[in-house]
Amino acid sequence: MAVERRTRLTPEDRSAQLIALGVASLVDRPLHSLSIEWLSAQAGVSRALLFHYFGSKQGLHREVVRVARDSMLHATAPAPDLEPLERLRDTLTRIVQFVREHRGTFYSLVRGVASGDLEVREVVEQARVEQAERVIAVFLELGMPDTPLLRVALRSWVAFAEEALAEEALAEGAADESASDESASGQTASNRTAATVGATGLPDDDLVDFLVRSAVAVVEAVDPAYAAHRMSTA
């Protein structure tokens, strides 16, 4: 009788497998509840193995957040062939789509700033810096001077946009939970509609338009001459 042989994973592959399982868990559990004990049980490995790879719960969280961050940045990378404002709109469209499809991951990334672990916060902050640089590049390409005020203003706008999208993720999750508890089809359909719209009350296209307008408004507040130039070329 043939004996099934288990494939022995390399340490790198095993570590990647465990991290992927941790990232997948963010779909329905917050980062702070991801523990060594839970992950070892889910993966069918010993707690000692996880401590060997990650050192601690905080080390596990850092690696999970790092991979989740890289996934989000890759999925929302700007399309270089688009004009600046269209590139911003396209990036925001894909960020909203990422939030819809991976709301737990996005929420954990944004709320990871509140983590008690400094290195977890730094991993999350790196994502925010990258997103801010993408937005800043759009307006530099449109002729805005590269000033400290512009950078502060657009970094603050990124934080605002993240908060709005995190609220979307929360509202969508709550609507889905409510829908699963309802047996009446009419109520369930209503809940699905609420999940699509989210906390802002805006469909995705309108939410993207709002975020683009708000970014432009921030830049116009930094440099009124930019606003005058836009008016003259509109």
Contacts in CASP RR format, 6 or more apart in sequence:
PFRMAT RR
TARGET T0000
AUTHOR 0000-0000-0000
METHOD contacts of the structure
MODEL  1
MAVERRTRLTPEDRSAQLIALGVASLVDRPLHSLSIEWLSAQAGVSRALL
FHYFGSKQGLHREVVRVARDSMLHATAPAPDLEPLERLRDTLTRIVQFVR
EHRGTFYSLVRGVASGDLEVREVVEQARVEQAERVIAVFLELGMPDTPLL
RVALRSWVAFAEEALAEEALAEGAADESASDESASGQTASNRTAATVGAT
GLPDDDLVDFLVRSAVAVVEAVDPAYAAHRMSTA
9 17 0 8 1.000
11 53 0 8 1.000
14 49 0 8 1.000
14 53 0 8 1.000
15 53 0 8 1.000
15 63 0 8 1.000
17 43 0 8 1.000
18 39 0 8 1.000
18 43 0 8 1.000
18 45 0 8 1.000
18 50 0 8 1.000
18 53 0 8 1.000
18 54 0 8 1.000
19 63 0 8 1.000
19 64 0 8 1.000
19 67 0 8 1.000
20 67 0 8 1.000
21 39 0 8 1.000
21 42 0 8 1.000
21 43 0 8 1.000
22 34 0 8 1.000
22 39 0 8 1.000
22 60 0 8 1.000
22 64 0 8 1.000
23 64 0 8 1.000
23 67 0 8 1.000
23 68 0 8 1.000
23 71 0 8 1.000
23 105 0 8 1.000
25 34 0 8 1.000
25 38 0 8 1.000
25 39 0 8 1.000
25 42 0 8 1.000
26 34 0 8 1.000
26 64 0 8 1.000
26 68 0 8 1.000
26 102 0 8 1.000
26 104 0 8 1.000
26 105 0 8 1.000
26 107 0 8 1.000
26 108 0 8 1.000
27 102 0 8 1.000
27 104 0 8 1.000
27 105 0 8 1.000
28 104 0 8 1.000
30 104 0 8 1.000
30 107 0 8 1.000
30 108 0 8 1.000
30 111 0 8 1.000
31 61 0 8 1.000
31 64 0 8 1.000
31 65 0 8 1.000
31 108 0 8 1.000
31 111 0 8 1.000
31 112 0 8 1.000
31 115 0 8 1.000
32 115 0 8 1.000
34 57 0 8 1.000
34 60 0 8 1.000
34 61 0 8 1.000
34 64 0 8 1.000
35 57 0 8 1.000
36 47 0 8 1.000
36 50 0 8 1.000
36 51 0 8 1.000
36 54 0 8 1.000
36 56 0 8 1.000
36 57 0 8 1.000
36 60 0 8 1.000
37 47 0 8 1.000
39 50 0 8 1.000
39 60 0 8 1.000
40 46 0 8 1.000
40 47 0 8 1.000
40 49 0 8 1.000
40 50 0 8 1.000
43 50 0 8 1.000
50 60 0 8 1.000
54 60 0 8 1.000
54 63 0 8 1.000
58 117 0 8 1.000
58 119 0 8 1.000
58 120 0 8 1.000
59 117 0 8 1.000
59 119 0 8 1.000
61 115 0 8 1.000
61 117 0 8 1.000
61 120 0 8 1.000
62 117 0 8 1.000
62 119 0 8 1.000
62 120 0 8 1.000
62 123 0 8 1.000
65 108 0 8 1.000
65 109 0 8 1.000
65 112 0 8 1.000
65 120 0 8 1.000
65 123 0 8 1.000
65 124 0 8 1.000
66 123 0 8 1.000
68 105 0 8 1.000
68 108 0 8 1.000
68 109 0 8 1.000
69 109 0 8 1.000
69 123 0 8 1.000
69 124 0 8 1.000
69 126 0 8 1.000
69 127 0 8 1.000
71 102 0 8 1.000
71 105 0 8 1.000
72 95 0 8 1.000
72 98 0 8 1.000
72 102 0 8 1.000
72 105 0 8 1.000
72 106 0 8 1.000
72 109 0 8 1.000
72 127 0 8 1.000
73 127 0 8 1.000
73 130 0 8 1.000
73 131 0 8 1.000
75 94 0 8 1.000
75 98 0 8 1.000
76 91 0 8 1.000
76 94 0 8 1.000
76 95 0 8 1.000
76 98 0 8 1.000
76 131 0 8 1.000
77 91 0 8 1.000
78 87 0 8 1.000
78 90 0 8 1.000
78 91 0 8 1.000
78 134 0 8 1.000
78 137 0 8 1.000
79 87 0 8 1.000
79 90 0 8 1.000
79 91 0 8 1.000
80 87 0 8 1.000
82 90 0 8 1.000
84 138 0 8 1.000
84 139 0 8 1.000
84 141 0 8 1.000
84 142 0 8 1.000
85 138 0 8 1.000
85 142 0 8 1.000
85 212 0 8 1.000
85 216 0 8 1.000
87 138 0 8 1.000
88 135 0 8 1.000
88 138 0 8 1.000
88 212 0 8 1.000
88 215 0 8 1.000
89 208 0 8 1.000
89 212 0 8 1.000
91 134 0 8 1.000
92 161 0 8 1.000
92 208 0 8 1.000
92 211 0 8 1.000
92 212 0 8 1.000
93 204 0 8 1.000
93 208 0 8 1.000
95 165 0 8 1.000
96 165 0 8 1.000
96 168 0 8 1.000
96 204 0 8 1.000
96 207 0 8 1.000
96 208 0 8 1.000
97 204 0 8 1.000
98 106 0 8 1.000
99 106 0 8 1.000
99 165 0 8 1.000
99 168 0 8 1.000
99 169 0 8 1.000
100 172 0 8 1.000
100 204 0 8 1.000
103 168 0 8 1.000
103 169 0 8 1.000
103 172 0 8 1.000
103 173 0 8 1.000
104 169 0 8 1.000
106 165 0 8 1.000
106 166 0 8 1.000
106 169 0 8 1.000
107 166 0 8 1.000
107 169 0 8 1.000
107 170 0 8 1.000
109 124 0 8 1.000
109 127 0 8 1.000
110 124 0 8 1.000
110 162 0 8 1.000
110 163 0 8 1.000
110 165 0 8 1.000
110 166 0 8 1.000
111 166 0 8 1.000
112 120 0 8 1.000
112 121 0 8 1.000
112 124 0 8 1.000
113 121 0 8 1.000
113 124 0 8 1.000
113 125 0 8 1.000
113 128 0 8 1.000
115 121 0 8 1.000
115 124 0 8 1.000
128 155 0 8 1.000
128 158 0 8 1.000
128 159 0 8 1.000
128 162 0 8 1.000
129 155 0 8 1.000
131 158 0 8 1.000
132 151 0 8 1.000
132 154 0 8 1.000
132 155 0 8 1.000
132 158 0 8 1.000
135 154 0 8 1.000
135 157 0 8 1.000
135 158 0 8 1.000
135 215 0 8 1.000
136 146 0 8 1.000
136 150 0 8 1.000
136 151 0 8 1.000
136 154 0 8 1.000
139 150 0 8 1.000
139 154 0 8 1.000
139 219 0 8 1.000
140 146 0 8 1.000
142 226 0 8 1.000
143 226 0 8 1.000
144 150 0 8 1.000
144 219 0 8 1.000
144 222 0 8 1.000
144 223 0 8 1.000
144 226 0 8 1.000
145 223 0 8 1.000
147 222 0 8 1.000
149 222 0 8 1.000
150 219 0 8 1.000
150 222 0 8 1.000
150 223 0 8 1.000
153 218 0 8 1.000
153 219 0 8 1.000
153 221 0 8 1.000
153 222 0 8 1.000
154 215 0 8 1.000
154 218 0 8 1.000
154 219 0 8 1.000
156 218 0 8 1.000
157 214 0 8 1.000
157 215 0 8 1.000
157 218 0 8 1.000
160 214 0 8 1.000
161 211 0 8 1.000
161 214 0 8 1.000
161 215 0 8 1.000
164 199 0 8 1.000
164 200 0 8 1.000
164 207 0 8 1.000
164 211 0 8 1.000
167 199 0 8 1.000
167 200 0 8 1.000
168 198 0 8 1.000
168 199 0 8 1.000
168 200 0 8 1.000
168 207 0 8 1.000
170 199 0 8 1.000
171 194 0 8 1.000
171 195 0 8 1.000
171 198 0 8 1.000
171 199 0 8 1.000
172 195 0 8 1.000
172 198 0 8 1.000
173 195 0 8 1.000
175 191 0 8 1.000
175 192 0 8 1.000
175 194 0 8 1.000
175 195 0 8 1.000
175 198 0 8 1.000
176 191 0 8 1.000
176 195 0 8 1.000
178 191 0 8 1.000
179 187 0 8 1.000
179 188 0 8 1.000
179 191 0 8 1.000
179 192 0 8 1.000
179 195 0 8 1.000
182 188 0 8 1.000
182 191 0 8 1.000
196 203 0 8 1.000
196 204 0 8 1.000
197 203 0 8 1.000
200 207 0 8 1.000
200 210 0 8 1.000
202 210 0 8 1.000
216 230 0 8 1.000
219 226 0 8 1.000
220 226 0 8 1.000
220 227 0 8 1.000
220 230 0 8 1.000
END
